[in-house]
Amino acid sequence: MTIIYHTCKSKTVSCVKFVVRLLLLSFICSLLVPAPSYSEEMRLLNLSFRARVSGATTLGEQQPEEFEEYDLAANFGLPWQRYGSSGWGVSTRLMASAGIMRGGGEAGLVVSLIPGVAWGSEDGRFFFDVGAGGALLSRYRFGTQDYGGPFQFALTVGAGFPLYKRLGLGYRFLHYSDAGVNGPDTIGADFHMIEFSFWF
């Protein structure tokens, strides 16, 4: 997270470019992992309940409002994956979520769709992932904070591990921003979230 912070703190646009480069680099590195294994189709990996535990700013400008977010997420394994004989490797995933965001005395619906790359165990339960996608907000003004528009770019970094049987625990950093598309006066938001998962 320190590397991402120092790389991206100046401008959200440069952060988007950084994450795209990180995803490209991870794809190239994954080609070097031996013993490929391909799944036949997209499959549901887990369902997660997520809640914001901190809003400390990590990317971009200071948020003028304090936010809460609670959502449900479904994580799907995409057809491309590659694992070594050790049972560890890299895979592609798609994360879809829907939830409630509150801030500045206002509440709104937020839905997101984020493709990403995950490194970890073949059963998927030990993982570190990074992704970039999009989110839609039912409202984009919360008190004094203006996101700029209903569409937001969504960046995420997460990690998780098994907790008990099919239950898992994880951390997720989530960033929403319009990347300056709607003008220089818009401000995105950062969410540090705890994630409880049920694995299938």
N, C-alpha and C positions, 0 to 999 in steps of 0.2 A: 504494500500500500504506500510505503514511503516513496518508492520510485514513481508510482502513478501520480502521487500528490505533487512532487517536484516537477514532473513532466507536464502536468495538465493545469496547474493552478492559475496560469496567466490567462488563458482563453479556453472557452468550452470547445470552440472549433478545432483548436490544436489537439484537444483531448480526444475528439472523435477521430481525427487522423491517427493519433497514437494507438487507439484501441483497434482500428482497422489494420494497422501495421502489426500489432500484437497478434491478432487473429491470423493474418497471413503468415507470420513467422511460425506460429504454432502449427499451422497446416503443413508447412514445409518440413518442420522438425518431425512431425508425426509420420512422414513418409520414410523416415530412417528407422522406425521401430520395426523389428522383424516379426515374422509369423502373423500375417494379416488374418483378420476374422471379420466377416461381414454378416450383419443381421439381415433377415429377409424383408422386413418392413418396419415402419414406424410403430413403436410400442410405448404404452404408458409405463413409466418407471416409478413415479410416486406422486402423491398428493401432499401439498404442504400448506400449513397455516403459518402466516408470517405477521410479525408485529414490530413496529419501529421501537427501538430502545434508545436511540440517540439521533439527533439531527445535526451533530457537529459538522460544520462545513469542511468538505474535503476538496471539492472542485469549484472553481469560479468564485463569485462574489459572496459576501455574507448574506444569508437569508434574513429578510426583515421580519418574517413570521415564523413561529414555532409550529411544526406540523406533527400530526399523528397519521399513521397509515396501518390498516389491517386488511389483509387480503388472503385469498386462497389461490394457490398456484398448482398447475398440472405440468409435470416435466415429462417430456417424451424423448425416447431414444430414437435418433434418426438412423437411416440405413448404414451410414458410413462409420466404421469404427476399426481400430487396429490395436491389438494387444500382443504382448510378447509371451513367451513360455512361462514367465513368472506370474502371469495373471494381471499384470499392470500395463496400462497403455493409455490411449487417447480415443475419444469418441465425440460425435456431434450430437447436440441436443436442441430441443425447442421448448422454451418455457412460456406458457400462457397463464396470465393471472387476471383476476378481477377483484376489486376491493373498494374500500372507502378511504378517502383522504380528508383530513380536517385541519383547518388552519385559519387564523384571523377571524374566528367566529363563523366560518362557513364550512360546508361539507360538500363533497362531490364524489362522483364515481370515477374510478380510474381502471382502465383495462390495458394490458400490454401483451405484446408478442415479441419474444427475444430469442433469436437463434444464437447458439454459442458452441464453444469447444470445452470439453471436460477432460481432465487428467485424473487417473485414479485406478481403483480396482475394477475388475471385469464385471462384478455384480453391481457396480455403480455406487455402492454405499459409502466408500471412502472417496472423496472427490475434491478437486479444486477446479472451478470453472470461470470462464470469462465470456461475456456476450455483449452484443450491441443490436438494438432493434428499435421498436417504436411503441409509443403509448398514446392513448386518447383520454382526455380529461373532459368530464361533463361540464366543468366550469374551469376557467383558467385565471380568474382573479380571486384571491383569498385575502381579504383585508387590504393591506398595503402592498401585497406581493402580486405582481403580474407576470404570469408565465409566458404571455405573448400570444397564445393561441391554443386551440384544443389538441393539436398534434405536438408531441414532444419526442425527441430522441431519448432513448433509454439505454443507459450503460450499466452493466452489473459485473460484480466479482463476488464469488461465493465459495464456501468450503463447508464440508459436512462429514459426519462419521456416524456409525451405528450407535444407538443408545440402548435399546433392548428389543430383542427379536426383530420385528419388522419396523420398529420405530427408530427414527434418526433425528439428530440435532445438528443444526448448522448456523452459520453466520452469513448474511448477505448484505453487501453494499449496493445501493441502487441510486442512480443519479438521473434526474429528468431535466431536460433543457431543450429550448428551441434552437440552440446553437447560433443565436443572433439572426435567425431568418426573419423574425418579426420586428427587428429594430434593436438598437443598442441598449434600450432601457429595460429589457426583460431580464428576469432572474430565475434561474432554475433552483432545484432543491436536492439535497442529499439525505439519504435515509440509511441508517445503520440498523439492520433488522435481525431478529432472532427467528429461526426457522425450525418448526417441528414437522417432521415428515413421516408418512406411512408408505413403506415400500411394497411393491407388488412382486 
